[in-house]
């Protein structure tokens, strides 16, 4: 009997082992089929789970730069600096076959590292809801370009004057559809009106004032640009037919305490463009003006050639009954508001051409005109900006080198005139 049981037991052990190995092979085959890891130079690392039901992406970008700044003012020496301009790390993904998505992006070169942090709901291909901190559609067009996609190594002076980071915290609704061959892209936004989310440790760094309401409408008369080419400074994908974007945006900040409505009052940040006013009817009660910003944009791309024209106009309202001190003994003069907020208008023109070997030659020119020309203390100054740039892409455009030179001419104070030169090396991973 024992002789019979022993061979049977050995047979069962071998059979079970073979079946277990077969099941393991099947499971591994299914795992390989469902899950995938992919790395593409310049586009980061992508993870694919459950046959693309869930997608995750990790990437980043480093910009090293050398700058030279020379002023016409006699007693100011030329300034030279070298360092890390930006160091980005991002994680993004989509869940449930694209029904939900998210993005987290940080810049370790800044003290406030968090740039973008939002979650999104996509009920259809043409309707998208975003909640969190992201690039707002309420600024000029080039302020919606990510920093790694700029045509020049630094943003144009219009963007630098009328915006800060271009990011705000709030609710964003975006859509896109076609009317015949015409592409239509409306966007709406309600934000805190205080720029990026505050992580203050005390009540003095809390958001103040009211919400900011606005939106943007982009029209594509000849259809949409190639996928991924709309928010690039250069025409890297070389549109085969002329493609045009005509857009406009408007926003109203109901109670701003920052010079461009992208920040909030903080007694430690008064030198960075924040302020605090008071109500003359309610002694000691804070009072903030409303800030209106309007933008018009035109963008053309065709076979490597690109043209961008931007115009912005700003104004302040709700200035009656505003005092500069909490005792309401010093009233705010109507024109004096330009000493606290960026008020006036400006335009920016950019031209560029990408040659076949991924070398781009670029040019831009811009001007600004402050609202009250007689007020020499206005935050916005009247200026001319003239800039040229050369860019070269390497390694399937994962590496970019840019040489950029800009001359600023200030009408009222020639001592502030400056020549700025920057060399930038960017690597995306």
PLY file of the C-alpha trace (Angstrom):
ply
format ascii 1.0
element vertex 429
property float x
property float y
property float z
element edge 428
property int vertex1
property int vertex2
end_header
0.00 0.00 0.00
2.84 2.35 0.93
4.55 1.57 -2.37
1.38 2.66 -4.21
0.85 5.92 -2.28
4.43 7.19 -2.70
4.46 7.26 -6.53
0.99 8.82 -6.51
2.14 11.56 -4.15
5.16 12.31 -6.32
2.94 12.47 -9.40
0.57 14.95 -7.71
3.48 17.17 -6.60
4.95 17.32 -10.11
1.52 17.92 -11.70
0.72 20.72 -9.23
4.11 22.33 -9.80
3.63 22.30 -13.57
0.14 23.77 -13.27
1.39 26.47 -10.90
4.18 27.41 -13.31
1.68 27.51 -16.17
-0.63 29.80 -14.17
2.33 32.01 -13.29
3.35 32.25 -16.94
-0.24 33.19 -17.86
-0.39 35.83 -15.13
2.94 37.29 -16.22
1.72 37.40 -19.81
-1.43 39.21 -18.71
0.64 41.58 -16.57
2.88 42.40 -19.50
-0.18 42.92 -21.65
-1.94 45.20 -19.23
0.96 47.20 -17.77
3.63 49.03 -19.72
6.53 51.32 -18.93
7.77 53.72 -21.60
10.43 56.44 -21.70
10.70 58.98 -24.47
13.56 61.47 -24.55
12.21 64.91 -23.69
8.76 63.61 -22.74
9.55 61.81 -19.50
8.47 58.40 -18.28
4.97 57.03 -18.81
3.23 54.17 -16.98
0.32 52.35 -18.57
-1.97 50.28 -16.32
-4.90 48.03 -17.19
-4.69 48.41 -20.98
-4.46 52.22 -20.84
-7.34 52.56 -18.41
-4.95 54.42 -16.11
-1.98 56.44 -17.35
0.71 58.14 -15.26
3.59 60.34 -16.32
6.74 61.66 -14.61
8.89 64.38 -16.15
10.75 67.59 -15.54
12.98 70.30 -16.88
16.17 72.12 -15.87
17.24 75.54 -17.14
20.74 76.82 -16.45
21.47 80.40 -17.47
24.05 83.15 -17.62
22.82 86.75 -17.61
24.47 90.11 -18.17
22.61 93.31 -17.30
24.03 96.74 -18.08
22.31 100.01 -17.16
22.84 103.46 -18.66
22.93 104.86 -15.12
26.53 105.87 -14.44
26.74 104.80 -10.79
25.35 101.28 -11.39
27.84 98.64 -12.44
27.07 95.88 -14.90
25.59 92.80 -13.28
26.58 89.24 -14.18
25.03 86.10 -12.76
25.01 82.38 -13.40
22.76 79.75 -11.88
19.72 77.51 -12.14
16.86 79.59 -13.51
14.20 76.89 -13.26
14.18 73.29 -12.05
10.80 71.64 -12.63
9.52 68.26 -11.59
6.02 67.14 -12.55
3.69 64.21 -12.15
0.50 63.85 -14.16
-1.97 61.20 -15.12
-5.43 60.18 -16.21
-7.80 57.68 -14.62
-10.76 55.63 -15.82
-9.99 55.95 -19.51
-9.46 59.71 -19.28
-12.52 60.58 -17.22
-10.28 62.18 -14.56
-6.83 63.70 -14.75
-4.36 65.58 -12.55
-1.10 67.53 -12.60
1.41 68.40 -9.88
4.36 70.57 -10.90
7.03 72.14 -8.72
9.93 74.53 -9.23
12.74 73.87 -6.77
14.51 77.09 -7.79
11.88 79.20 -5.97
11.02 79.49 -2.29
7.35 78.85 -3.15
7.95 75.61 -4.99
4.39 74.62 -5.95
3.46 75.85 -9.43
0.57 73.69 -10.63
-1.70 71.39 -8.66
-5.09 70.57 -10.10
-7.56 67.77 -10.66
-9.86 67.63 -13.67
-13.09 65.99 -14.76
-13.68 65.33 -18.46
-17.30 64.29 -19.04
-16.73 64.44 -22.81
-13.99 65.11 -25.34
-15.17 68.71 -25.65
-15.84 69.68 -22.02
-13.33 69.92 -19.19
-13.54 71.04 -15.56
-10.38 71.91 -13.60
-10.11 72.71 -9.90
-6.90 73.80 -8.26
-3.92 75.93 -9.19
-3.06 76.28 -12.87
-2.26 78.65 -15.69
-5.17 81.06 -15.98
-6.74 81.75 -19.40
-7.42 85.36 -18.36
-3.96 86.71 -19.34
-2.37 87.39 -22.71
-1.76 84.36 -24.91
1.98 83.90 -24.34
1.43 83.90 -20.56
-0.33 80.57 -21.10
2.82 78.99 -22.56
4.66 76.75 -20.12
8.11 78.09 -19.33
9.85 75.32 -21.29
7.94 76.28 -24.46
8.79 79.99 -24.64
9.99 81.49 -27.91
12.70 83.43 -26.05
14.62 82.54 -22.90
12.62 85.14 -20.93
9.01 86.27 -21.21
8.26 89.50 -23.05
8.11 92.72 -21.05
4.34 93.00 -21.47
3.93 89.69 -19.67
6.42 90.65 -16.98
4.62 93.93 -16.26
0.98 92.83 -16.38
1.38 89.36 -14.81
3.54 87.47 -12.32
3.50 83.67 -12.65
0.22 83.54 -14.60
-1.07 80.90 -12.18
-4.16 81.20 -9.99
-6.23 79.02 -7.70
-9.86 78.39 -8.64
-12.35 76.65 -10.89
-11.75 76.53 -14.65
-14.13 75.35 -17.37
-12.84 74.76 -20.91
-14.52 73.57 -24.08
-13.78 73.23 -27.77
-15.92 72.55 -30.81
-16.09 73.26 -34.53
-18.43 75.35 -36.65
-17.74 73.96 -40.07
-13.97 74.30 -40.44
-13.74 77.01 -37.78
-12.43 75.96 -34.37
-13.94 77.57 -31.29
-12.36 77.35 -27.83
-14.21 79.10 -24.96
-12.81 79.15 -21.42
-14.27 80.44 -18.14
-12.63 80.91 -14.75
-13.48 81.86 -11.18
-10.41 82.26 -9.00
-9.53 83.53 -5.55
-8.34 86.82 -7.04
-5.11 86.49 -5.06
-2.92 84.54 -7.46
-1.38 81.29 -6.27
-2.66 79.50 -3.19
-1.43 80.90 0.12
0.37 78.62 2.57
0.76 81.31 5.22
1.22 80.29 8.83
-0.87 83.13 10.25
-3.91 85.25 9.44
-1.78 88.05 7.99
-1.09 85.90 4.93
-4.71 84.96 4.25
-6.42 85.80 0.96
-8.25 89.14 0.99
-10.77 90.90 -1.23
-13.25 89.19 -3.50
-13.16 86.66 -6.29
-11.84 87.16 -9.80
-14.15 86.39 -12.73
-13.19 86.10 -16.35
-12.75 84.05 -19.47
-11.20 83.71 -22.88
-12.43 82.94 -26.38
-10.06 81.59 -29.05
-11.18 81.38 -32.69
-9.30 79.28 -35.27
-10.57 80.47 -38.70
-8.67 77.75 -40.63
-9.06 74.99 -38.09
-7.03 73.98 -35.07
-3.26 73.89 -34.99
-1.50 70.53 -34.96
-1.83 68.74 -31.63
0.71 70.18 -29.21
1.60 73.16 -31.41
-0.87 75.73 -30.10
0.95 76.71 -26.92
4.49 76.54 -28.31
6.40 79.76 -28.93
7.96 78.36 -32.11
6.24 76.55 -34.98
8.19 73.39 -34.21
5.65 71.09 -35.86
5.65 73.20 -39.04
2.01 73.74 -39.94
1.47 72.54 -43.50
-1.28 75.12 -44.08
-1.55 78.62 -42.58
-3.16 78.37 -39.15
-4.43 81.39 -37.22
-5.60 81.95 -33.68
-7.59 85.10 -32.86
-8.31 85.37 -29.17
-9.46 87.69 -26.44
-9.77 87.51 -22.69
-11.22 89.65 -19.92
-11.15 89.50 -16.13
-12.53 91.52 -13.24
-10.91 91.19 -9.84
-13.50 92.23 -7.24
-11.16 93.62 -4.62
-7.47 93.47 -5.53
-4.59 94.09 -3.13
-1.78 93.38 -5.60
-0.47 95.50 -8.45
-1.70 93.06 -11.14
-4.25 91.10 -9.12
-2.07 87.99 -8.75
-1.24 88.25 -5.08
-2.65 89.58 -1.82
-1.78 92.02 0.91
0.90 90.96 3.34
2.72 93.46 5.53
5.97 91.62 4.82
5.46 91.85 1.04
4.71 95.56 0.59
7.80 95.95 -1.58
6.55 93.20 -3.90
3.48 95.04 -5.12
0.89 94.49 -2.38
-1.06 97.25 -0.62
-3.88 97.87 1.85
-6.54 100.60 1.67
-9.28 101.53 4.12
-12.95 102.51 3.97
-13.73 106.13 4.83
-17.26 105.23 5.99
-16.21 102.39 8.29
-13.07 103.43 10.16
-10.49 100.65 10.26
-12.28 98.44 7.71
-10.21 97.32 4.73
-11.27 98.45 1.26
-9.91 97.26 -2.06
-10.35 98.54 -5.64
-11.64 96.46 -8.55
-9.13 95.60 -11.27
-10.16 95.11 -14.91
-7.87 93.53 -17.50
-8.61 92.99 -21.21
-6.41 91.17 -23.74
-6.47 90.74 -27.52
-4.20 88.24 -29.30
-3.33 87.16 -32.83
-1.13 84.16 -33.65
-0.10 82.82 -37.07
1.98 79.71 -37.79
2.97 78.29 -41.16
5.87 76.04 -42.24
8.16 77.14 -39.40
7.17 80.81 -39.44
5.37 82.25 -36.44
3.85 85.62 -35.62
2.36 86.70 -32.31
0.65 90.05 -31.61
-0.65 90.82 -28.11
-2.44 93.83 -26.65
-3.47 94.46 -23.04
-5.41 97.22 -21.30
-6.06 97.59 -17.56
-8.13 99.93 -15.37
-9.15 100.30 -11.72
-12.64 101.01 -10.35
-14.47 101.43 -7.04
-12.07 104.13 -5.83
-14.53 106.45 -4.10
-14.37 106.49 -0.32
-10.90 104.94 -0.17
-8.31 106.09 2.38
-4.61 105.36 2.68
-4.60 105.08 6.49
-6.87 103.31 8.96
-8.00 106.61 10.49
-9.33 107.69 7.09
-7.60 111.06 7.32
-5.59 110.65 4.08
-7.81 110.05 1.06
-6.71 108.29 -2.11
-6.64 110.58 -5.11
-8.17 109.00 -8.20
-4.98 109.24 -10.27
-2.88 108.11 -7.33
-4.09 104.53 -7.79
-1.55 104.16 -10.63
1.17 104.26 -7.97
-0.16 100.99 -6.56
-1.54 99.12 -9.60
-0.32 98.52 -13.15
-2.68 100.72 -15.16
-2.50 101.51 -18.87
-2.01 99.53 -22.05
0.77 97.82 -23.97
1.40 95.73 -27.06
3.93 93.08 -28.01
4.92 91.73 -31.46
6.98 88.57 -31.96
8.26 87.05 -35.19
10.25 83.88 -35.68
11.30 81.24 -38.15
12.47 77.68 -37.47
14.93 76.46 -40.09
15.18 72.83 -41.13
17.96 71.99 -38.66
15.85 73.16 -35.71
17.55 76.54 -35.53
15.23 79.47 -34.89
15.82 83.18 -35.39
13.39 85.40 -33.46
12.55 89.08 -33.07
10.19 91.02 -30.84
9.20 94.62 -30.20
6.82 96.13 -27.68
5.66 99.36 -26.07
3.63 100.41 -23.06
1.66 103.56 -22.21
0.69 104.28 -18.61
-2.80 105.55 -17.88
-1.79 108.84 -16.26
1.15 110.16 -18.23
1.82 113.06 -15.86
2.35 110.81 -12.82
6.04 109.96 -12.70
5.46 107.60 -9.76
3.23 105.19 -11.68
4.04 101.52 -11.29
3.84 101.08 -15.06
6.50 102.97 -16.99
6.41 104.04 -20.63
8.98 101.93 -22.46
10.16 100.43 -25.74
11.42 96.85 -25.80
13.54 95.54 -28.65
14.78 91.94 -28.50
16.40 89.33 -30.71
17.00 85.66 -30.01
18.54 82.53 -31.49
17.46 79.04 -30.44
18.86 75.62 -31.31
17.21 72.29 -30.47
19.15 69.03 -29.97
18.39 65.38 -29.19
14.90 65.27 -30.64
14.21 68.69 -29.06
14.84 67.44 -25.54
17.74 69.91 -25.28
17.44 73.58 -26.17
20.08 76.33 -26.20
18.95 79.96 -26.44
20.83 83.23 -26.79
18.71 86.28 -26.06
19.40 90.02 -26.04
16.98 92.79 -25.07
17.18 96.58 -24.96
14.75 98.53 -22.77
14.26 102.21 -23.42
12.34 104.17 -20.76
10.94 107.49 -21.95
10.97 109.43 -18.69
14.15 108.19 -17.04
16.93 107.28 -19.44
19.10 106.21 -16.50
16.92 103.09 -16.26
17.63 102.08 -19.85
19.31 98.70 -19.95
20.81 96.02 -22.14
20.04 92.48 -21.00
21.78 89.41 -22.43
20.97 85.83 -21.47
22.27 82.44 -22.50
20.08 79.53 -21.46
20.54 75.78 -21.69
17.39 73.69 -21.15
17.10 69.93 -20.73
13.78 68.12 -20.54
13.59 64.63 -19.16
0 1
1 2
2 3
3 4
4 5
5 6
6 7
7 8
8 9
9 10
10 11
11 12
12 13
13 14
14 15
15 16
16 17
17 18
18 19
19 20
20 21
21 22
22 23
23 24
24 25
25 26
26 27
27 28
28 29
29 30
30 31
31 32
32 33
33 34
34 35
35 36
36 37
37 38
38 39
39 40
40 41
41 42
42 43
43 44
44 45
45 46
46 47
47 48
48 49
49 50
50 51
51 52
52 53
53 54
54 55
55 56
56 57
57 58
58 59
59 60
60 61
61 62
62 63
63 64
64 65
65 66
66 67
67 68
68 69
69 70
70 71
71 72
72 73
73 74
74 75
75 76
76 77
77 78
78 79
79 80
80 81
81 82
82 83
83 84
84 85
85 86
86 87
87 88
88 89
89 90
90 91
91 92
92 93
93 94
94 95
95 96
96 97
97 98
98 99
99 100
100 101
101 102
102 103
103 104
104 105
105 106
106 107
107 108
108 109
109 110
110 111
111 112
112 113
113 114
114 115
115 116
116 117
117 118
118 119
119 120
120 121
121 122
122 123
123 124
124 125
125 126
126 127
127 128
128 129
129 130
130 131
131 132
132 133
133 134
134 135
135 136
136 137
137 138
138 139
139 140
140 141
141 142
142 143
143 144
144 145
145 146
146 147
147 148
148 149
149 150
150 151
151 152
152 153
153 154
154 155
155 156
156 157
157 158
158 159
159 160
160 161
161 162
162 163
163 164
164 165
165 166
166 167
167 168
168 169
169 170
170 171
171 172
172 173
173 174
174 175
175 176
176 177
177 178
178 179
179 180
180 181
181 182
182 183
183 184
184 185
185 186
186 187
187 188
188 189
189 190
190 191
191 192
192 193
193 194
194 195
195 196
196 197
197 198
198 199
199 200
200 201
201 202
202 203
203 204
204 205
205 206
206 207
207 208
208 209
209 210
210 211
211 212
212 213
213 214
214 215
215 216
216 217
217 218
218 219
219 220
220 221
221 222
222 223
223 224
224 225
225 226
226 227
227 228
228 229
229 230
230 231
231 232
232 233
233 234
234 235
235 236
236 237
237 238
238 239
239 240
240 241
241 242
242 243
243 244
244 245
245 246
246 247
247 248
248 249
249 250
250 251
251 252
252 253
253 254
254 255
255 256
256 257
257 258
258 259
259 260
260 261
261 262
262 263
263 264
264 265
265 266
266 267
267 268
268 269
269 270
270 271
271 272
272 273
273 274
274 275
275 276
276 277
277 278
278 279
279 280
280 281
281 282
282 283
283 284
284 285
285 286
286 287
287 288
288 289
289 290
290 291
291 292
292 293
293 294
294 295
295 296
296 297
297 298
298 299
299 300
300 301
301 302
302 303
303 304
304 305
305 306
306 307
307 308
308 309
309 310
310 311
311 312
312 313
313 314
314 315
315 316
316 317
317 318
318 319
319 320
320 321
321 322
322 323
323 324
324 325
325 326
326 327
327 328
328 329
329 330
330 331
331 332
332 333
333 334
334 335
335 336
336 337
337 338
338 339
339 340
340 341
341 342
342 343
343 344
344 345
345 346
346 347
347 348
348 349
349 350
350 351
351 352
352 353
353 354
354 355
355 356
356 357
357 358
358 359
359 360
360 361
361 362
362 363
363 364
364 365
365 366
366 367
367 368
368 369
369 370
370 371
371 372
372 373
373 374
374 375
375 376
376 377
377 378
378 379
379 380
380 381
381 382
382 383
383 384
384 385
385 386
386 387
387 388
388 389
389 390
390 391
391 392
392 393
393 394
394 395
395 396
396 397
397 398
398 399
399 400
400 401
401 402
402 403
403 404
404 405
405 406
406 407
407 408
408 409
409 410
410 411
411 412
412 413
413 414
414 415
415 416
416 417
417 418
418 419
419 420
420 421
421 422
422 423
423 424
424 425
425 426
426 427
427 428
